[in-house]
Amino acid sequence: MVETSARLLRLLSLLQSTREWSGAELAARLGVTPRTVRRDVDRLRGLGYPVHSTTGTAGGYQLGAGAQLPPLLLDDEEAVAVAVGLRTAANGGVQGIEESSERALAKLEQVLPHRLRRRVSALNAYTVPMLPTHRAPSVEASVITELAHSCRDHQQLRFAYEAHDGTATRRVVEPHRLVSTYRRWYLVAWDVERADWRTFRVDRITLTPPHGSRFTPRTPPADDLAAWVSEGVSVRAYPAQAAVLLRVPVERAAEVVSRSWGTLEAVDGESCLFRTAGPSLEVILPYILMLGFDFEVREPAELLPLVETLRDRLERARGEN
């Protein structure tokens, strides 16, 4: 019985991956016959696990979604990863899931074996989140899920939107994807009235159902939507823009430059192009200097006189030697 129970747990662990397993593959992994695999699958079904099977040469077994939530089987690293994710969610910017994350984490810790409970408890006890002084506006979990459903179902959305300057507008859009950062959520959508792709901050969206009809999905504005949104919120959104060649590999620059500050493009193994923006070139230049890398101004030409002025000012600041 102990051997059978251990084998069932091993079988469940294999089935909980997203792939489909043939009976022969499972038998080889478990060291049993295909007939034993079929019996063990029937036992899992009797315990409430919806194991789907298909026949034929390409058939196999896969764990499906059921009407009830059966116990999950996690290996050591997966259990720790879930605990870390729940702790991060508890300190995150999605309104309404903090308490749920805390409850789920408490339940997980109760069933963890002692060796893992010590690891997770140490992580919780000796980790202090460094939250920003001005916490970013949170978004409601219900809004995120409704936006995601509309993206999936290709259904038009109607909402009120507050722009950065406080201007209120009403929008009808064809939602495509949600893009998330550490503290922000963005909706990429086709704006029906403006006939163009737009990026909307989710915390500024107020849904106003009933929504519109279904639509045929359009070709997205870019293959890498995260990069497209990053460029939009860090470059296209500001009146003054600049591009400089950083004399470091793009991997080194990426350690310093956040996606919310600008975009990076590799030029060769020793340099990369950094595009950024701001309210004015006078604001952009000090930021570029604080990156700590040698650079060469590519555009605009108006940035060069500011570099020279700053150079002269720094030279005077040295005083007489």
VOPAGU-2260 file (C-alpha; in pm, 1 decimal, decimal comma):
REM VOPAGU-2260
SITE   aa  ch    i         X         Y         Z
SITE  MET   A    0       0,0       0,0       0,0
SITE  VAL   A    1     282,0     243,4      83,1
SITE  GLU   A    2     447,6     166,0    -250,2
SITE  THR   A    3     117,5     216,9    -435,5
SITE  SER   A    4      51,4     549,7    -260,3
SITE  ALA   A    5     401,1     672,3    -340,5
SITE  ARG   A    6     354,2     573,5    -703,8
SITE  LEU   A    7      21,4     758,1    -719,8
SITE  LEU   A    8     187,5    1071,9    -589,1
SITE  ARG   A    9     461,9    1037,3    -847,2
SITE  LEU   A   10     203,5     984,8   -1122,4
SITE  LEU   A   11       8,2    1290,2   -1006,3
SITE  SER   A   12     326,5    1496,1   -1006,5
SITE  LEU   A   13     391,9    1400,9   -1369,3
SITE  LEU   A   14      32,4    1469,5   -1477,3
SITE  GLN   A   15      29,4    1812,1   -1312,7
SITE  SER   A   16     271,4    1936,6   -1576,6
SITE  THR   A   17      97,6    2090,3   -1876,7
SITE  ARG   A   18     209,4    1826,3   -2127,2
SITE  GLU   A   19      26,5    1512,8   -2238,6
SITE  TRP   A   20     185,8    1179,1   -2146,2
SITE  SER   A   21     148,1     854,5   -2335,0
SITE  GLY   A   22      79,8     540,5   -2134,9
SITE  ALA   A   23     418,1     402,0   -2238,7
SITE  GLU   A   24     599,3     716,0   -2119,9
SITE  LEU   A   25     428,4     705,7   -1781,1
SITE  ALA   A   26     498,3     333,9   -1744,9
SITE  ALA   A   27     867,4     392,1   -1820,5
SITE  ARG   A   28     890,3     680,6   -1573,7
SITE  LEU   A   29     717,8     483,2   -1296,7
SITE  GLY   A   30     881,6     148,2   -1370,4
SITE  VAL   A   31     549,4     -34,4   -1409,6
SITE  THR   A   32     339,9    -181,0   -1689,7
SITE  PRO   A   33      90,6      23,0   -1899,3
SITE  ARG   A   34    -186,8    -181,4   -1736,5
SITE  THR   A   35     -74,7     -61,5   -1390,3
SITE  VAL   A   36     -73,2     294,1   -1521,2
SITE  ARG   A   37    -435,9     254,9   -1632,0
SITE  ARG   A   38    -534,0     124,2   -1287,6
SITE  ASP   A   39    -351,8     408,5   -1113,2
SITE  VAL   A   40    -522,6     662,9   -1338,9
SITE  ASP   A   41    -858,6     515,9   -1239,9
SITE  ARG   A   42    -759,8     553,3    -871,3
SITE  LEU   A   43    -677,6     922,0    -925,2
SITE  ARG   A   44   -1013,1     973,2   -1093,5
SITE  GLY   A   45   -1180,9     812,9    -795,4
SITE  LEU   A   46   -1004,5    1067,8    -571,7
SITE  GLY   A   47   -1148,9    1356,7    -773,4
SITE  TYR   A   48    -864,8    1429,3   -1017,3
SITE  PRO   A   49   -1003,2    1481,5   -1372,3
SITE  VAL   A   50    -751,6    1280,7   -1576,5
SITE  HIS   A   51    -842,1    1301,1   -1944,9
SITE  SER   A   52    -735,5    1030,1   -2187,9
SITE  THR   A   53    -735,1     996,4   -2564,9
SITE  THR   A   54    -700,5     679,9   -2764,8
SITE  GLY   A   55    -494,9     596,1   -3070,5
SITE  THR   A   56    -124,7     613,0   -3151,1
SITE  ALA   A   57    -110,4     981,8   -3057,6
SITE  GLY   A   58    -327,6     939,1   -2747,1
SITE  GLY   A   59    -228,9     982,2   -2388,4
SITE  TYR   A   60    -316,5    1120,4   -2046,6
SITE  GLN   A   61    -344,8    1477,5   -1922,5
SITE  LEU   A   62    -478,7    1635,1   -1604,2
SITE  GLY   A   63    -771,5    1863,6   -1678,1
SITE  ALA   A   64    -954,4    2130,8   -1485,7
SITE  GLY   A   65   -1224,7    1994,4   -1257,0
SITE  ALA   A   66   -1534,0    2123,3   -1082,6
SITE  GLN   A   67   -1360,2    2095,2    -746,2
SITE  LEU   A   68   -1013,4    2188,6    -629,1
SITE  PRO   A   69    -827,3    1867,6    -542,8
SITE  PRO   A   70    -502,8    1881,7    -343,3
SITE  LEU   A   71    -202,5    2002,9    -539,2
SITE  LEU   A   72     124,5    1817,4    -538,8
SITE  LEU   A   73     430,0    2042,9    -539,0
SITE  ASP   A   74     794,4    1949,8    -523,6
SITE  ASP   A   75    1025,6    2137,2    -285,4
SITE  GLU   A   76    1128,4    2412,8    -525,1
SITE  GLU   A   77     772,7    2463,2    -652,8
SITE  ALA   A   78     639,6    2496,4    -298,6
SITE  VAL   A   79     899,7    2760,2    -211,8
SITE  ALA   A   80     831,5    2941,6    -541,1
SITE  VAL   A   81     457,7    2954,9    -462,6
SITE  ALA   A   82     531,5    3088,4    -113,7
SITE  VAL   A   83     757,7    3361,5    -253,2
SITE  GLY   A   84     494,1    3453,1    -512,8
SITE  LEU   A   85     221,0    3479,0    -249,5
SITE  ARG   A   86     440,4    3698,3     -29,5
SITE  THR   A   87     513,1    3924,9    -326,1
SITE  ALA   A   88     141,0    3942,4    -411,6
SITE  ALA   A   89      59,3    4036,0     -53,0
SITE  ASN   A   90     284,6    4342,1     -91,6
SITE  GLY   A   91     183,1    4413,7    -450,4
SITE  GLY   A   92     -33,5    4672,7    -620,2
SITE  VAL   A   93    -346,1    4468,3    -691,3
SITE  GLN   A   94    -624,4    4575,0    -458,0
SITE  GLY   A   95    -825,8    4298,9    -295,6
SITE  ILE   A   96    -578,1    4011,7    -316,2
SITE  GLU   A   97    -348,0    4107,5     -28,8
SITE  GLU   A   98    -561,2    3936,3     235,9
SITE  SER   A   99    -631,6    3638,2      10,1
SITE  SER   A  100    -259,1    3598,1     -51,8
SITE  GLU   A  101    -189,7    3605,2     321,7
SITE  ARG   A  102    -455,2    3339,0     385,2
SITE  ALA   A  103    -325,2    3116,1     106,4
SITE  LEU   A  104      30,6    3154,6     234,1
SITE  ALA   A  105     -77,0    3058,8     587,9
SITE  LYS   A  106    -251,1    2746,8     455,0
SITE  LEU   A  107      52,0    2652,1     250,0
SITE  GLU   A  108     285,4    2687,9     546,8
SITE  GLN   A  109      62,7    2459,8     754,1
SITE  VAL   A  110     100,0    2167,9     513,6
SITE  LEU   A  111     466,1    2215,9     424,3
SITE  PRO   A  112     710,0    1960,4     562,2
SITE  HIS   A  113     931,8    2087,4     841,8
SITE  ARG   A  114    1239,8    2140,4     623,6
SITE  LEU   A  115    1046,4    2362,6     382,1
SITE  ARG   A  116     847,7    2541,2     651,6
SITE  ARG   A  117    1175,4    2656,6     805,4
SITE  ARG   A  118    1291,4    2796,4     470,8
SITE  VAL   A  119     965,1    2981,3     403,7
SITE  SER   A  120     937,1    3107,0     763,2
SITE  ALA   A  121    1291,8    3243,8     746,6
SITE  LEU   A  122    1208,6    3419,8     421,4
SITE  ASN   A  123     899,3    3580,2     572,8
SITE  ALA   A  124    1061,3    3670,0     905,5
SITE  TYR   A  125    1379,1    3820,1     765,9
SITE  THR   A  126    1250,5    3996,6     453,7
SITE  VAL   A  127    1136,8    4357,2     472,4
SITE  PRO   A  128     972,7    4495,3     155,8
SITE  MET   A  129    1111,7    4831,7      46,0
SITE  LEU   A  130     798,3    5007,5     -67,8
SITE  PRO   A  131     817,3    5339,8    -253,0
SITE  THR   A  132     756,9    5656,2     -52,0
SITE  HIS   A  133     463,9    5741,3    -276,3
SITE  ARG   A  134     285,3    5412,6    -333,9
SITE  ALA   A  135     159,7    5367,0    -687,3
SITE  PRO   A  136    -218,5    5360,8    -722,0
SITE  SER   A  137    -347,8    5007,6    -683,9
SITE  VAL   A  138    -590,0    4841,3    -922,1
SITE  GLU   A  139    -882,4    4620,3    -832,4
SITE  ALA   A  140    -850,2    4251,1    -907,4
SITE  SER   A  141   -1204,3    4249,4   -1050,4
SITE  VAL   A  142   -1108,5    4515,4   -1307,0
SITE  ILE   A  143    -800,5    4321,2   -1416,6
SITE  THR   A  144    -997,2    4000,3   -1458,5
SITE  GLU   A  145   -1274,4    4175,5   -1654,2
SITE  LEU   A  146   -1016,7    4332,3   -1886,0
SITE  ALA   A  147    -848,2    3995,1   -1934,2
SITE  HIS   A  148   -1181,7    3828,7   -2013,7
SITE  SER   A  149   -1259,1    4097,0   -2272,1
SITE  CYS   A  150    -917,3    4043,4   -2432,5
SITE  ARG   A  151    -981,6    3670,0   -2447,2
SITE  ASP   A  152   -1339,6    3698,4   -2574,2
SITE  HIS   A  153   -1261,5    3981,2   -2823,0
SITE  GLN   A  154   -1535,0    4202,7   -2678,6
SITE  GLN   A  155   -1535,7    4580,2   -2707,6
SITE  LEU   A  156   -1497,1    4776,9   -2385,9
SITE  ARG   A  157   -1650,0    5106,7   -2278,7
SITE  PHE   A  158   -1484,4    5302,7   -2000,6
SITE  ALA   A  159   -1412,2    5646,0   -1862,5
SITE  TYR   A  160   -1043,9    5735,7   -1868,2
SITE  GLU   A  161    -851,4    6002,1   -1678,0
SITE  ALA   A  162    -541,7    6123,7   -1860,7
SITE  HIS   A  163    -216,0    6226,2   -1694,8
SITE  ASP   A  164    -324,2    6591,7   -1690,7
SITE  GLY   A  165    -659,1    6503,7   -1531,4
SITE  THR   A  166    -862,2    6533,1   -1851,0
SITE  ALA   A  167   -1156,9    6291,8   -1848,2
SITE  THR   A  168   -1263,2    6113,7   -2166,8
SITE  ARG   A  169   -1489,8    5825,6   -2261,6
SITE  ARG   A  170   -1341,5    5548,7   -2472,2
SITE  VAL   A  171   -1462,8    5257,0   -2681,1
SITE  VAL   A  172   -1177,4    5015,7   -2744,9
SITE  GLU   A  173   -1094,9    4669,7   -2873,4
SITE  PRO   A  174    -876,9    4527,1   -2593,6
SITE  HIS   A  175    -577,1    4318,4   -2695,3
SITE  ARG   A  176    -342,5    4250,4   -2402,0
SITE  LEU   A  177    -261,2    4349,9   -2044,4
SITE  VAL   A  178     100,6    4443,0   -1972,9
SITE  SER   A  179     217,4    4450,6   -1612,7
SITE  THR   A  180     520,9    4595,6   -1441,0
SITE  TYR   A  181     615,2    4585,0   -1073,9
SITE  ARG   A  182     372,6    4863,8    -980,8
SITE  ARG   A  183     171,4    4937,8   -1292,7
SITE  TRP   A  184     -81,6    4763,1   -1516,7
SITE  TYR   A  185    -143,2    4876,1   -1874,1
SITE  LEU   A  186    -409,4    4785,2   -2130,5
SITE  VAL   A  187    -304,9    4773,9   -2496,0
SITE  ALA   A  188    -612,7    4832,4   -2710,1
SITE  TRP   A  189    -734,0    4964,3   -3044,0
SITE  ASP   A  190    -915,0    5294,6   -2984,3
SITE  VAL   A  191   -1220,5    5280,0   -3210,5
SITE  GLU   A  192   -1285,4    5655,4   -3232,9
SITE  ARG   A  193    -918,0    5749,7   -3278,8
SITE  ALA   A  194    -852,8    5458,1   -3516,4
SITE  ASP   A  195    -516,3    5382,0   -3359,0
SITE  TRP   A  196    -347,5    5169,3   -3095,1
SITE  ARG   A  197    -335,6    5319,0   -2746,0
SITE  THR   A  198    -193,6    5229,2   -2405,4
SITE  PHE   A  199    -414,3    5290,2   -2100,3
SITE  ARG   A  200    -310,4    5279,5   -1736,5
SITE  VAL   A  201    -551,3    5042,5   -1567,6
SITE  ASP   A  202    -569,4    5243,2   -1243,3
SITE  ARG   A  203    -715,3    5532,3   -1446,0
SITE  ILE   A  204    -985,5    5318,1   -1607,8
SITE  THR   A  205   -1344,4    5317,4   -1480,4
SITE  LEU   A  206   -1544,3    5052,8   -1661,0
SITE  THR   A  207   -1889,1    5165,5   -1780,0
SITE  PRO   A  208   -2086,3    4860,0   -1894,6
SITE  PRO   A  209   -2277,5    4749,0   -2088,0
SITE  HIS   A  210   -1987,0    4691,7   -2323,4
SITE  GLY   A  211   -1987,3    4658,9   -2699,4
SITE  SER   A  212   -2007,7    4372,4   -2942,7
SITE  ARG   A  213   -1745,7    4115,8   -3032,1
SITE  PHE   A  214   -1477,1    4208,8   -3282,6
SITE  THR   A  215   -1223,0    4044,0   -3509,2
SITE  PRO   A  216    -874,0    4077,6   -3355,7
SITE  ARG   A  217    -634,5    4310,5   -3534,1
SITE  THR   A  218    -263,7    4263,7   -3591,4
SITE  PRO   A  219     -96,2    4400,7   -3275,8
SITE  PRO   A  220     124,7    4710,5   -3300,8
SITE  ALA   A  221     440,9    4512,5   -3217,1
SITE  ASP   A  222     559,7    4158,8   -3158,5
SITE  ASP   A  223     707,4    4257,4   -2822,7
SITE  LEU   A  224     422,0    4440,7   -2652,7
SITE  ALA   A  225     617,2    4487,2   -2329,6
SITE  ALA   A  226     885,3    4679,9   -2520,8
SITE  TRP   A  227     618,9    4875,4   -2711,1
SITE  VAL   A  228     446,2    4981,9   -2390,0
SITE  SER   A  229     781,7    5061,4   -2231,5
SITE  GLU   A  230     869,0    5293,9   -2517,6
SITE  GLY   A  231     525,8    5451,8   -2500,1
SITE  VAL   A  232     534,7    5536,1   -2130,3
SITE  SER   A  233     902,3    5633,7   -2119,1
SITE  VAL   A  234     963,3    5798,2   -2457,6
SITE  ARG   A  235     655,0    5872,9   -2668,7
SITE  ALA   A  236     461,3    6020,9   -2377,6
SITE  TYR   A  237     704,1    6314,1   -2326,5
SITE  PRO   A  238     765,7    6622,7   -2542,5
SITE  ALA   A  239    1148,1    6611,3   -2528,2
SITE  GLN   A  240    1324,6    6301,9   -2658,4
SITE  ALA   A  241    1687,2    6203,5   -2690,0
SITE  ALA   A  242    1905,4    5917,3   -2809,2
SITE  VAL   A  243    2260,0    5855,9   -2690,7
SITE  LEU   A  244    2512,7    5582,8   -2759,5
SITE  LEU   A  245    2620,9    5422,4   -2432,7
SITE  ARG   A  246    2975,2    5282,4   -2436,0
SITE  VAL   A  247    2879,0    4961,5   -2256,3
SITE  PRO   A  248    2723,3    4632,1   -2366,4
SITE  VAL   A  249    2345,4    4630,5   -2363,6
SITE  GLU   A  250    2345,0    4366,6   -2085,8
SITE  ARG   A  251    2544,6    4596,8   -1858,2
SITE  ALA   A  252    2321,4    4895,8   -1936,4
SITE  ALA   A  253    2008,7    4689,3   -1864,3
SITE  GLU   A  254    2132,1    4637,8   -1508,5
SITE  VAL   A  255    2094,6    5012,7   -1450,9
SITE  VAL   A  256    1826,3    5131,6   -1693,0
SITE  SER   A  257    1468,6    5046,1   -1601,2
SITE  ARG   A  258    1216,3    4989,6   -1879,7
SITE  SER   A  259    1016,7    5279,4   -1739,9
SITE  TRP   A  260    1313,5    5511,1   -1808,6
SITE  GLY   A  261    1371,5    5431,8   -2173,1
SITE  THR   A  262    1461,4    5166,7   -2425,8
SITE  LEU   A  263    1791,2    4995,9   -2505,2
SITE  GLU   A  264    1904,3    4856,8   -2838,8
SITE  ALA   A  265    2227,9    4666,4   -2887,7
SITE  VAL   A  266    2462,7    4820,8   -3147,1
SITE  ASP   A  267    2756,1    4584,6   -3106,3
SITE  GLY   A  268    2920,6    4389,7   -2826,4
SITE  GLU   A  269    3056,5    4706,0   -2664,3
SITE  SER   A  270    2781,9    4967,5   -2703,6
SITE  CYS   A  271    2406,2    5019,1   -2716,8
SITE  LEU   A  272    2159,5    5291,2   -2811,1
SITE  PHE   A  273    1958,6    5440,9   -2525,6
SITE  ARG   A  274    1638,9    5630,6   -2608,1
SITE  THR   A  275    1472,0    5830,8   -2333,9
SITE  ALA   A  276    1244,4    6129,2   -2288,3
SITE  GLY   A  277    1131,6    6387,9   -2036,9
SITE  PRO   A  278     961,8    6722,8   -1995,4
SITE  SER   A  279    1273,0    6897,9   -2131,8
SITE  LEU   A  280    1627,5    6828,8   -2251,0
SITE  GLU   A  281    1756,2    7005,9   -1938,6
SITE  VAL   A  282    1592,3    6733,8   -1730,2
SITE  ILE   A  283    1708,7    6448,8   -1953,0
SITE  LEU   A  284    2080,7    6535,6   -1952,7
SITE  PRO   A  285    2148,6    6502,0   -1576,4
SITE  TYR   A  286    1970,2    6168,8   -1577,7
SITE  ILE   A  287    2192,1    6041,0   -1859,9
SITE  LEU   A  288    2498,8    6154,7   -1665,4
SITE  MET   A  289    2384,0    5973,2   -1352,3
SITE  LEU   A  290    2381,7    5641,6   -1538,9
SITE  GLY   A  291    2759,0    5644,4   -1494,5
SITE  PHE   A  292    2847,0    5541,0   -1851,2
SITE  ASP   A  293    3045,8    5717,5   -2122,6
SITE  PHE   A  294    2811,5    5825,0   -2397,8
SITE  GLU   A  295    2786,0    6000,0   -2732,3
SITE  VAL   A  296    2491,9    6221,8   -2827,9
SITE  ARG   A  297    2310,1    6098,8   -3135,4
SITE  GLU   A  298    1997,2    6315,5   -3128,3
SITE  PRO   A  299    1872,8    6581,3   -3103,7
SITE  ALA   A  300    2146,3    6825,2   -3199,5
SITE  GLU   A  301    2007,4    7068,6   -2940,2
SITE  LEU   A  302    2141,2    6843,1   -2666,7
SITE  LEU   A  303    2505,1    6915,7   -2757,8
SITE  PRO   A  304    2508,4    7282,9   -2644,2
SITE  LEU   A  305    2359,6    7172,7   -2311,2
SITE  VAL   A  306    2641,0    6920,1   -2271,3
SITE  GLU   A  307    2898,1    7192,4   -2332,9
SITE  THR   A  308    2726,9    7430,5   -2090,6
SITE  LEU   A  309    2720,6    7166,1   -1821,8
SITE  ARG   A  310    3084,4    7080,3   -1889,0
SITE  ASP   A  311    3186,5    7444,3   -1841,9
SITE  ARG   A  312    2980,3    7473,5   -1524,7
SITE  LEU   A  313    3143,0    7162,1   -1377,6
SITE  GLU   A  314    3483,3    7292,6   -1472,3
SITE  ARG   A  315    3416,0    7619,7   -1288,2
SITE  ALA   A  316    3292,7    7423,7    -989,1
SITE  ARG   A  317    3640,7    7278,3    -947,2
SITE  GLY   A  318    3769,1    7622,0    -856,1
SITE  GLU   A  319    4124,9    7743,9    -889,5
SITE  ASN   A  320    4400,1    7478,5    -848,2
